[in-house]
Amino acid sequence: MSTSTIGGLAPAGHGNSMNEHEWRDKAACKGMDAEEFFPARGTYSTQTLALRACEACEVKEPCLEFALKFNEPGVWGGTSSRQRRQIRKERRAERIKNGKNKRLIELK
Ligand code: SF4
């Protein structure tokens, strides 16, 4: 299982500042089974309970941005790892389109 934890259970010091993690105090997933969010490799899970918790969570946006920033596995901010890969891909394409990703532009 991943060492990642969710919501208020995330280890302190994973990030830059206390303010960056204040959203964890309001996590709807506090106390939920981590297996719902991080199914063991090789097991099948629809992650339905996790995604349902995220739907009603008031800190979905900062949670999603955290997972995108740190490339976290599992369910974060109402998205699966696969969905976040797509979001990163779309954002990268948008940055290139807007000329904001110098490294990728130089490699072209
Ligand atoms: S959005 Fe989902 S994973 Fe993130 S804190 Fe809320 S319930 Fe937990």
Residues whose N, C-alpha, C, O or C-beta is under 5 A from the ligand:
A	BS01	SF4	I6 G7 A27 A28 C29 A50 A53 C54 C57 V59 K60 C63 V75 W76 G77 G78
